[in-house]
Amino acid sequence: MSRDEVRAFDAWAINTIGIPGVVLMENAGRSCAEFIEDKLKGAAEQKVCIFCGTGNNGGDGYVIARHLINHGIKVTVVVCGDRSKIKGEAKTNLNILEQMGEFVEPLNPSDRDIAGQVGHFCAGAGIVVDNLFGTGLRGQLSDEYKHLIKSINACESPVLAVDVPSGLDCDTGEPLGEAIKAAWTVTFVAVKKGFLAANAVQYTGEIFVASIGITAR
C-alpha cells in the first residue's frame, strides 16, 4: 500500500465499518507487544526501550508499553518532542500509562547531549522500539531528528520499527536525510510500497505484517 492507500483504509475502517481509532491503535500495539515478547523469550534481560514521537505512531508505543508491563517486562518509555502536541488516541493511551503509575521520560531532540541520553535509556535493553514517525512523514528530517535517529542506530540493541522505520519514506523507500536501521519492521494491514525498493531492506530488516482487527479487501 501507498501512504494515501493506508490513510484511505484507516478512514474506511473508522467511518464505514465503525471501528474507533483507539481500538485500531490498541490492536496494533498489542500485535507489536506480542511480537516483542516472542523475540525476548529466553533473554537474560527482559528490558525494552520505546522511543515515542508526538503523533499516532507514538500512541502505538504507549499501548505496546502497557501490554509489556502487564506481562512483567521492564519498559522505559521516552517521549521525544513537545508533549503538548500529543492529541486524540495517542493522548488517551499516554494518560492510561501514566495513570498506571509509569513514569514517562522526556527527551528534547534539540538538547546537546542527545547521544548520551539515548545511550543511557537504551543501556541493557534487549530490544529498542522505534515509534517516532509513521507513514505520514514527508520532507527532509530536521537536523535534530537526524541526530536522534543516528543516536538510536548507534545503540547496541536491535531495533524494532513500528509500521515504518522512522525517516524512511513509505512510498519511495528512500531515507529522508536519515532513517532507523531496524532488525525487524512490524507493519500494519499491508507491506508499504517503499519497502520493495532495492535499498530499503537495510532500514526495514525482516518485515512482518500485523493485524489491526480488520483486513484490506
N, C-alpha and C positions, 0 to 999 in steps of 0.2 A: 504493500500500500504506500501511496504518497502521503505527504503531510496533509493535503486537503482531503484525501480519502479517509484518513484517520479521523479528522475533525467531523466529517460528514457521518461517519459510522457512530461516533460518540453522540452526536446530535440525534441521530435516529434512535439509538438505544435509550436516550433520556426522554426525548419528546414524543416518539411514536410508540415504542414498546413500553415506556413508563418506568424504567429503572432509574432511580435517583442517582445523581452523580456521586454522592457519598457512598452508595452501595458499590458502584463500579470501582471506586477508589479502594474500598475495603477488600473487594475480591482481588484486585491487582496486587495490593500489598500482601495479602495473605498468601497468594501464589508465590511471591518472591521469598517470603519468610520460610515457606516450606522448602523451597529450593536451597536456601542458605542452611537450614537445619540439616538437610541431606549432605551438603558439602562439608559440614563441620563434624559429622559423625566420626568418632574416634580421635578427634583433635584434642591435644593435651590442654590447650587454652581455648575455651569456647567464648571468645570475645569478638564483638563486631563493632565497627565504627561506621556511622552513617552520616554522610555529608549531604545536607538538605538545602536546596535553593528556596526561594520565596514563592514559587508557583505550585501548581498541582503535582509536579514531579516530586517536589519536597513533601507534599501531602502523602504520597505513596510511602515515603520514607518513614513518616510517623506511624503509619499503620504497620509497616514492617517491624519497627522497633517494638511496638506494643505486643505483637504476636511472639517475637523472640523473647522478650522479657517474661511473658506469661509461661514460656517453656524453660525458664531458668537460665537463659543465656545472658551474659553481661553485655550491655549495649551502651555505647557512647553516641549521643545524637548531637550533631553540630549544625546550627543554623547559620548559613553563610549569606550575609546581606542584612538588609533593613527589615526587621521583624514586622514593622507597620505595614509592609506590602503584602503580608500573608493574609489571604482572604478565603471566604467560602469554605468548601470542603476541607481544604488544607488547614485552615484555621481551626475548624472543628476538631480535626484529628490531633493537632498540636495541643489544643486545650485538654483533650482527653488524656494525652500522655502526661501533661503536667499535673492534671488532677489525680493521676495515679501516684503522684509523688516523685516523678522522674525529673531530674534536672537536665535542662537542655543548654548545651554550651553555645555561647555566642561567638561568631567569628566575623570580623570586619575585613573583607578582602583587600581593603586599602591599607591595612596595617603593615608596618615594615617587616616584621618577623613572621610572615605567613608560613614559610618553610619550617621554621622551628615549631610553631603552633600545630601545624598539620602533623609533623613528626611526633609530637607529644601525644596528640589524640590517637594516632594510629599505632602507637607502641604496643606490641603484644597482640594486635588484632589478628584473628585467623582469617578474616575477610573484611575488606573495606567496601562500602556500598556507595555508589555514585548516584545521588538523587538531586544533582544540581539543576540540570536543564532537561527538558523533554523535547518532543518533536517540533514544538513551535519556535525553537531558536533559529533566528535568521541574522545574517550580517556578521561581521568580524567581532570576536570577543574583545572586550576591553583588556588593557594590559594587566589590570589587577586580577581578572579571572583567568587570563593565560597563566599568570604566575601561580594562582591557586591550583589549577589543573596540573601544571608541571610538578608542583609540590606533592600532589596526591599520587601522580605517576612515579615519583621518586621513592615512595614508601615501599618497604619490602613485602608487604602483604598483597595477595592477589585481590583484584578489584572486580566487583560485580557491578555492571552498568544496568540501570533500570530503564527499560523501554528503548533508550538510545544512549550511547556514550556521550557524555556532555562535551559540547564543542564540535560534534560531528553533524554535518548537515544531513538530515534523514532522507532527503531526496537525491542528493548527489553523491553522498558517501565521502565528501571532502571535509577535512578539518577546517574550522573557521578561525584559523590562527593557531589553535592548539586544541587537542582533544584527548579525552581519557583513553588510556590503553588498557582495556579490560581483558580479564581472563575469560569472562562469560558476560553475555548480554541476555537478560530476560526481557523480551519484548512482548507487547500485548496485541492480541487479535491476529496480527499477521506480520511477517517479515517486512521491514521497511525497504523501499526501493533502493535507497543508498547503500544498504548492506551488501548489495550484489556488485558494487563497484570493485574493481581489481584490487585496490589497496585498502579496502575497508576492513578486511579481516584483522589487520594489525591493531585496530581500535576495538572491534566488536568481540574478538575472541570467539569462543563457541557461542552459537545463538540458540536460544530456546524460546518457543512461543508459549505464553501462559494464558490461561483463561481469565476473563473478567466477568464471567457469568452469562455471556451471550456471544454467539459466534457470527462471523460475517457469512452472508448467503449470496 
